[in-house]
């Protein structure tokens, strides 16, 4: 496997990313029509997101070809892909179609040497992913966890807290997330943070905000009832507590980013010094106040600051007010910082905190794919406004990276 050949040829393919991905799926479904049922082809918008995630995952791998942690990521990706019912022969079919797409797009830049390099690379990647899938199966881990909805709490029209009881033990750490699906929307999975530290009764909470046009979020908020069964993928993510008891920490939660932050707070010892910033686009969206009050009572050294726009002002003012509030606080060199919320806000705050004194390596956040918004429609838009890679990273081994 020659990394230089892989990177240089991928750079050519990347210029026509949209066409490459469409060619890949057309080739795959033409030669293996039985695989259509594994993809959300009945939902065009979700199929478009699937296309984006494929290329984002390829970009992620290309950027880390020589990273010693790449095999760990690929093993966990294979473990996670069991929820899609991926079988060994599916990997071979995907590889054949992927190489066909790259050859078609690369044109004169494609050669026998290039095809050999990609065949070797894909074979190595598939073998590592299959190893991860086999290890998970060998240890008795299911492809997904069936989980019954045992409680449902509405917060306004578009947000719900679902309490689930998995039928098999779900082992996870506070701050992690799972991908979620429903049996009547096969092939559609979305990541949602687990909103509690592990409990003796093994139940877990999900905070779900409905996204306009979002098929799964709408179903979870408006159609899911107590007694329904959802599917949960393998837990992942790196937003886990790593701060020693003698070091203070700051937690910043915007919107349903409150879910993983709440889980982290539940794991703190009462003597831990912490400050919490809760951000919402409107005062009506500051939900789950009873949980905040319970945490305040249990953690006497916890301070809480609520941030919303001024009445009648646009929701973007919440971010401006948050940055002002952060700038007015001291002690950043001593604090670990945990950050969760919409991707744009996370990126802006993460870019600001080092200038306030947050030490390198002490800012932690996961990069989850955005659930809404527009996407580039063609190669020109892709190059002019290239998106941050958005994929479901089942390990999140480099939080904040």
C-alpha positions as CSV (number, residue, x, y, z in Angstrom):
1,X,0.0,0.0,0.0
2,X,1.5,3.3,-1.1
3,X,0.2,6.3,0.9
4,X,1.5,8.8,-1.6
5,X,-0.3,7.2,-4.5
6,X,-3.5,7.0,-2.4
7,X,-3.3,10.6,-1.4
8,X,-2.5,12.1,-4.8
9,X,-5.2,10.1,-6.5
10,X,-7.8,10.9,-3.8
11,X,-7.0,14.6,-4.3
12,X,-8.1,14.2,-7.9
13,X,-11.3,12.3,-7.0
14,X,-12.0,14.8,-4.3
15,X,-12.5,17.6,-6.8
16,X,-15.5,15.7,-8.2
17,X,-16.7,14.3,-4.9
18,X,-20.4,14.6,-5.6
19,X,-20.1,12.8,-8.9
20,X,-17.8,10.1,-7.4
21,X,-20.3,9.2,-4.6
22,X,-23.3,9.2,-6.9
23,X,-21.4,6.9,-9.4
24,X,-20.5,4.6,-6.5
25,X,-24.1,4.1,-5.4
26,X,-25.3,3.7,-9.0
27,X,-22.7,1.1,-9.6
28,X,-23.3,-0.7,-6.3
29,X,-27.1,-0.9,-6.7
30,X,-26.8,-2.0,-10.4
31,X,-24.5,-4.9,-9.7
32,X,-25.9,-5.7,-6.2
33,X,-29.6,-4.7,-6.1
34,X,-30.1,-6.8,-3.0
35,X,-28.1,-4.2,-1.1
36,X,-30.6,-1.5,-1.7
37,X,-32.6,-2.6,1.4
38,X,-29.7,-1.8,3.6
39,X,-29.8,1.9,2.7
40,X,-32.5,4.6,3.2
41,X,-33.4,4.8,-0.5
42,X,-37.0,5.6,0.3
43,X,-35.9,8.9,2.0
44,X,-34.0,11.0,-0.6
45,X,-32.7,13.5,2.0
46,X,-31.3,10.7,4.2
47,X,-29.7,9.1,1.2
48,X,-28.0,12.4,0.4
49,X,-26.7,12.5,4.0
50,X,-25.5,8.9,3.6
51,X,-23.5,10.0,0.5
52,X,-21.9,12.8,2.4
53,X,-21.0,10.5,5.3
54,X,-19.3,8.1,2.9
55,X,-17.0,10.7,1.5
56,X,-16.4,12.3,4.9
57,X,-15.3,8.9,6.2
58,X,-13.0,8.4,3.3
59,X,-11.5,11.9,3.9
60,X,-11.0,11.0,7.5
61,X,-9.1,7.8,6.6
62,X,-7.0,9.5,4.0
63,X,-6.0,12.2,6.5
64,X,-4.8,9.5,8.9
65,X,-3.3,6.9,6.7
66,X,-0.1,6.8,8.8
67,X,-1.8,7.4,12.2
68,X,-1.0,4.5,14.5
69,X,-4.6,4.8,16.0
70,X,-6.3,4.3,12.6
71,X,-6.6,0.5,13.1
72,X,-8.4,1.1,16.4
73,X,-10.8,3.5,14.6
74,X,-11.5,1.0,11.8
75,X,-12.1,-1.9,14.2
76,X,-14.7,0.1,16.1
77,X,-16.2,1.2,12.8
78,X,-16.6,-2.4,11.8
79,X,-18.1,-3.1,15.2
80,X,-20.6,-0.3,14.7
81,X,-21.5,-1.3,11.1
82,X,-23.0,-4.5,12.5
83,X,-26.2,-2.5,13.1
84,X,-26.5,-2.1,9.3
85,X,-26.4,-6.0,9.0
86,X,-23.1,-5.6,7.0
87,X,-21.7,-9.0,6.0
88,X,-18.3,-10.0,4.6
89,X,-19.5,-10.2,1.0
90,X,-21.0,-6.7,1.3
91,X,-17.5,-5.3,2.0
92,X,-16.3,-6.9,-1.2
93,X,-19.2,-5.4,-3.2
94,X,-18.5,-2.0,-1.7
95,X,-14.8,-2.2,-2.6
96,X,-15.5,-3.1,-6.2
97,X,-17.9,-0.2,-6.7
98,X,-15.7,2.2,-4.9
99,X,-12.7,1.5,-7.1
100,X,-14.9,1.6,-10.2
101,X,-16.2,5.1,-9.1
102,X,-12.7,6.4,-8.4
103,X,-11.4,5.1,-11.8
104,X,-14.3,6.7,-13.6
105,X,-13.8,10.1,-11.9
106,X,-10.0,10.2,-12.0
107,X,-9.8,9.6,-15.8
108,X,-6.3,9.9,-17.1
109,X,-4.9,10.2,-13.6
110,X,-5.9,6.6,-12.9
111,X,-3.5,3.8,-13.8
112,X,-2.8,0.2,-13.1
113,X,-0.5,1.2,-10.3
114,X,-3.2,3.4,-8.8
115,X,-5.8,0.6,-8.9
116,X,-3.3,-1.8,-7.3
117,X,-2.7,0.6,-4.4
118,X,-6.4,1.2,-3.8
119,X,-7.2,-2.5,-4.0
120,X,-4.6,-3.3,-1.4
121,X,-5.6,-0.4,0.8
122,X,-9.3,-1.2,0.7
123,X,-8.6,-4.9,1.4
124,X,-6.6,-3.9,4.5
125,X,-9.3,-1.6,5.7
126,X,-12.0,-4.2,5.2
127,X,-10.1,-6.8,7.0
128,X,-9.6,-4.6,10.0
129,X,-13.3,-3.6,10.1
130,X,-14.3,-7.3,9.8
131,X,-11.9,-8.1,12.6
132,X,-13.7,-5.5,14.8
133,X,-17.1,-6.9,13.9
134,X,-15.9,-10.5,14.7
135,X,-14.4,-9.5,18.1
136,X,-17.7,-7.8,19.1
137,X,-19.7,-10.8,18.1
138,X,-17.2,-13.1,19.9
139,X,-17.7,-11.1,23.1
140,X,-21.5,-11.5,22.8
141,X,-22.2,-7.9,21.9
142,X,-25.4,-7.5,19.8
143,X,-25.4,-5.6,16.5
144,X,-27.8,-3.2,18.3
145,X,-29.7,-3.0,21.6
146,X,-33.5,-3.2,21.6
147,X,-34.7,-0.7,24.2
148,X,-38.2,-0.1,25.4
149,X,-39.5,3.4,26.0
150,X,-40.6,3.4,29.7
151,X,-41.2,7.2,30.1
152,X,-41.7,10.2,27.9
153,X,-41.5,13.8,29.0
154,X,-42.4,16.7,26.6
155,X,-40.8,20.1,26.8
156,X,-42.8,22.3,24.5
157,X,-43.8,21.2,21.0
158,X,-40.4,20.1,19.6
159,X,-38.4,18.5,22.4
160,X,-38.9,15.3,24.3
161,X,-36.9,13.3,26.9
162,X,-37.2,9.6,26.3
163,X,-36.3,7.1,29.1
164,X,-35.4,3.7,27.7
165,X,-34.7,0.3,29.2
166,X,-32.3,-1.8,27.0
167,X,-33.2,-5.4,27.0
168,X,-29.5,-6.3,27.2
169,X,-26.9,-4.5,29.4
170,X,-25.6,-1.4,27.6
171,X,-22.1,-0.6,28.9
172,X,-21.1,3.0,28.4
173,X,-19.4,6.0,30.1
174,X,-21.1,9.3,31.1
175,X,-20.8,11.7,28.2
176,X,-20.9,9.1,25.4
177,X,-23.6,8.9,22.7
178,X,-25.4,6.1,20.8
179,X,-26.9,6.0,17.3
180,X,-30.7,5.6,17.4
181,X,-33.1,4.0,14.9
182,X,-36.7,2.8,14.9
183,X,-37.9,-0.5,13.3
184,X,-40.3,1.4,11.0
185,X,-37.5,3.6,9.5
186,X,-34.9,1.0,8.6
187,X,-31.5,2.3,7.6
188,X,-31.9,5.7,9.2
189,X,-29.7,6.2,12.3
190,X,-28.9,9.4,14.1
191,X,-26.4,10.0,17.0
192,X,-28.0,11.1,20.4
193,X,-26.1,11.7,23.6
194,X,-26.9,9.6,26.6
195,X,-28.2,12.1,29.2
196,X,-27.3,10.2,32.4
197,X,-24.5,8.5,34.1
198,X,-25.0,4.7,34.4
199,X,-27.9,3.8,36.7
200,X,-28.6,0.7,38.8
201,X,-31.8,0.1,36.9
202,X,-29.9,0.3,33.6
203,X,-32.3,2.9,32.1
204,X,-31.0,5.7,29.8
205,X,-32.3,9.0,28.8
206,X,-32.3,10.6,25.4
207,X,-32.9,14.3,24.8
208,X,-34.4,14.7,21.3
209,X,-35.1,18.0,19.6
210,X,-37.1,17.9,16.4
211,X,-35.3,19.1,13.3
212,X,-37.5,20.7,10.6
213,X,-37.6,18.0,7.8
214,X,-35.8,15.5,10.0
215,X,-37.5,12.1,9.5
216,X,-36.2,10.4,12.6
217,X,-36.3,13.3,15.0
218,X,-39.9,14.0,14.0
219,X,-40.8,10.4,14.6
220,X,-39.1,10.3,18.0
221,X,-40.7,13.6,19.2
222,X,-44.2,13.3,17.8
223,X,-44.9,9.6,17.3
224,X,-42.9,7.6,19.9
225,X,-44.9,6.4,22.9
226,X,-44.3,4.5,26.1
227,X,-44.0,0.8,25.2
228,X,-42.4,1.4,21.8
229,X,-39.1,-0.3,21.1
230,X,-36.1,1.7,19.7
231,X,-32.8,0.4,18.5
232,X,-29.5,1.7,19.9
233,X,-26.1,1.3,18.3
234,X,-22.8,0.7,20.1
235,X,-21.9,3.6,22.5
236,X,-19.1,5.9,21.3
237,X,-17.6,9.3,21.7
238,X,-14.7,10.8,23.7
239,X,-16.5,13.4,25.8
240,X,-15.9,11.4,29.0
241,X,-14.8,12.7,32.4
242,X,-11.0,12.8,32.8
243,X,-10.5,15.6,35.3
244,X,-8.9,14.8,38.6
245,X,-10.9,15.8,41.7
246,X,-8.5,18.6,42.7
247,X,-8.8,20.4,39.3
248,X,-11.8,22.7,38.6
249,X,-13.8,22.3,35.4
250,X,-16.1,24.4,33.2
251,X,-19.0,22.8,31.4
252,X,-20.7,24.6,28.5
253,X,-24.0,23.2,27.1
254,X,-26.1,24.6,24.4
255,X,-29.5,23.2,23.4
256,X,-29.6,19.4,23.8
257,X,-25.9,19.6,24.4
258,X,-27.2,19.6,28.0
259,X,-27.7,15.8,27.7
260,X,-24.0,14.7,27.8
261,X,-23.1,17.6,30.2
262,X,-25.8,16.5,32.6
263,X,-24.4,13.0,32.5
264,X,-20.9,14.3,33.3
265,X,-22.2,16.3,36.2
266,X,-24.0,13.3,37.6
267,X,-20.5,11.6,37.8
268,X,-18.9,14.4,39.8
269,X,-18.1,14.1,43.5
270,X,-19.7,16.7,45.8
271,X,-16.3,18.3,46.6
272,X,-15.5,19.0,42.9
273,X,-15.4,22.7,41.9
274,X,-17.3,23.3,38.7
275,X,-19.1,26.0,36.7
276,X,-21.8,25.4,34.2
277,X,-23.0,27.6,31.3
278,X,-26.4,26.7,29.9
279,X,-27.2,28.3,26.6
280,X,-30.5,28.4,24.8
281,X,-31.8,30.3,21.7
282,X,-34.8,31.6,23.8
283,X,-35.7,31.5,27.5
284,X,-38.5,29.1,26.6
285,X,-35.8,26.5,25.5
286,X,-34.1,26.4,28.9
287,X,-35.6,23.0,29.7
288,X,-35.1,20.4,32.4
289,X,-34.6,22.9,35.3
290,X,-35.5,20.3,38.0
291,X,-32.4,18.3,37.0
292,X,-30.3,21.5,37.3
293,X,-31.7,22.1,40.7
294,X,-31.0,18.6,41.9
295,X,-27.4,18.8,40.7
296,X,-27.0,22.2,42.5
297,X,-28.2,20.6,45.7
298,X,-25.8,17.6,45.3
299,X,-22.8,19.7,44.2
300,X,-22.4,22.6,46.5
301,X,-19.4,24.0,44.6
302,X,-21.3,24.1,41.3
303,X,-22.2,27.6,39.9
304,X,-24.8,27.9,37.1
305,X,-25.1,30.7,34.5
306,X,-28.0,30.8,32.0
307,X,-27.4,32.4,28.7
308,X,-30.2,33.5,26.3
309,X,-30.7,36.3,23.8
310,X,-32.3,39.5,25.0
311,X,-36.0,39.6,24.4
312,X,-36.8,40.2,20.8
313,X,-33.2,39.7,19.6
314,X,-32.1,37.0,17.2
315,X,-31.0,33.7,18.5
316,X,-27.4,34.2,17.4
317,X,-27.1,36.8,20.2
318,X,-26.9,33.8,22.6
319,X,-23.5,32.9,21.2
320,X,-22.3,36.5,21.5
321,X,-23.5,36.7,25.1
322,X,-21.9,33.4,25.9
323,X,-18.5,34.6,24.6
324,X,-18.8,37.8,26.6
325,X,-19.6,35.8,29.8
326,X,-16.7,33.5,29.2
327,X,-14.4,36.5,28.7
328,X,-15.5,37.9,32.0
329,X,-14.5,34.8,33.9
330,X,-11.1,34.1,35.3
331,X,-9.0,31.0,36.0
332,X,-9.1,29.4,32.6
333,X,-5.5,28.2,33.0
334,X,-6.7,26.0,35.9
335,X,-9.8,24.6,34.3
336,X,-10.6,21.6,32.1
337,X,-13.4,22.6,29.7
338,X,-16.2,20.3,28.4
339,X,-18.2,21.6,25.5
340,X,-21.4,20.3,23.9
341,X,-24.0,21.8,21.5
342,X,-24.6,22.7,17.9
343,X,-21.5,22.2,15.7
344,X,-21.2,25.9,14.7
345,X,-21.3,27.1,18.3
346,X,-18.9,24.4,19.4
347,X,-16.4,25.4,16.8
348,X,-16.7,29.1,17.6
349,X,-16.3,28.6,21.4
350,X,-13.5,26.1,20.9
351,X,-11.6,28.7,18.8
352,X,-12.1,31.3,21.5
353,X,-11.2,29.5,24.6
354,X,-7.4,29.2,24.0
355,X,-7.1,33.0,23.8
356,X,-8.7,33.1,27.3
357,X,-6.1,30.8,28.7
358,X,-7.5,27.3,28.3
359,X,-4.4,25.1,28.1
360,X,-3.8,22.9,25.1
361,X,-5.2,19.4,25.6
362,X,-7.7,20.5,28.3
363,X,-10.6,21.3,26.0
364,X,-12.9,18.3,25.3
365,X,-15.8,18.0,22.8
366,X,-17.1,15.5,20.3
367,X,-17.7,16.4,16.7
368,X,-21.2,15.0,15.9
369,X,-22.7,15.5,12.4
370,X,-25.2,18.4,12.1
371,X,-28.8,17.2,11.8
372,X,-30.0,19.9,9.5
373,X,-28.8,22.7,7.2
374,X,-28.0,22.9,3.5
375,X,-25.3,20.8,1.8
376,X,-23.1,21.5,-1.2
377,X,-24.9,20.5,-4.4
378,X,-22.0,20.2,-6.7
379,X,-18.2,20.0,-7.1
380,X,-17.8,23.8,-7.3
381,X,-19.8,24.4,-4.1
382,X,-17.9,21.6,-2.4
383,X,-14.5,23.3,-3.2
384,X,-15.7,26.9,-2.4
385,X,-17.3,25.9,0.8
386,X,-15.8,22.6,1.8
387,X,-17.7,21.2,4.8
388,X,-16.1,19.9,8.0
389,X,-16.2,16.1,7.7
390,X,-19.3,14.7,9.3
391,X,-19.4,11.0,10.1
392,X,-20.4,8.8,13.0
393,X,-17.2,8.2,14.8
394,X,-17.9,5.3,17.1
395,X,-14.8,5.9,19.3
396,X,-14.1,9.7,19.2
397,X,-10.6,8.9,20.3
398,X,-9.4,12.4,19.6
399,X,-12.0,14.7,21.3
400,X,-11.6,18.3,20.3
401,X,-9.4,17.4,17.3
